[in-house]
């Protein structure tokens, strides 16, 4: 598994539905980039000026909205993940 460093998180991207409510299938070329993901790993947090770790606002298992073009895509064992800074997490979906 991936262990993020500092204030980074690893998410499993949640793909949006491929069909509209009217039953029309959306081709890959017309889809928007996903912006939702489930957190699978969290770093220890950013070090402040005093050398102390700042607590993270998110935890493993949270579903988040993140900035559209943020992070780095990685593929491990056939599963696609995204590594991004916690500052790119915009909101937790409850």
Long-range contacts (C-beta under 8 A, 24 or more apart in sequence): 1-40, 1-41, 2-40, 2-41, 2-74, 2-76, 2-81, 2-83, 3-41, 3-43, 4-41, 4-42, 4-43, 4-83, 5-43, 5-44, 6-43, 6-44, 6-45, 6-46, 6-47, 7-43, 7-45, 7-46, 7-54, 7-56, 7-85, 7-86, 7-87, 8-43, 8-83, 8-84, 8-85, 8-86, 9-39, 9-41, 9-42, 9-43, 9-56, 9-58, 9-83, 9-84, 9-85, 9-86, 9-89, 10-39, 10-40, 10-41, 10-42, 10-81, 10-82, 10-83, 11-37, 11-38, 11-39, 11-40, 11-64, 11-66, 11-71, 11-81, 11-82, 11-84, 12-37, 12-38, 12-40, 12-79, 12-80, 12-81, 13-37, 13-80, 13-81, 13-82, 14-38, 14-63, 33-68, 33-69, 35-65, 35-66, 35-67, 35-68, 36-63, 36-64, 36-65, 36-66, 36-93, 37-63, 37-64, 37-66, 37-82, 38-62, 38-63, 38-64, 39-63, 39-64, 40-81, 43-86, 46-86, 56-86, 57-86, 57-89, 57-92, 58-86, 58-89, 58-92, 62-92, 62-93, 63-92, 63-93, 64-89, 64-90, 64-91, 64-92, 64-93, 65-89, 65-90, 65-91, 65-93, 66-90
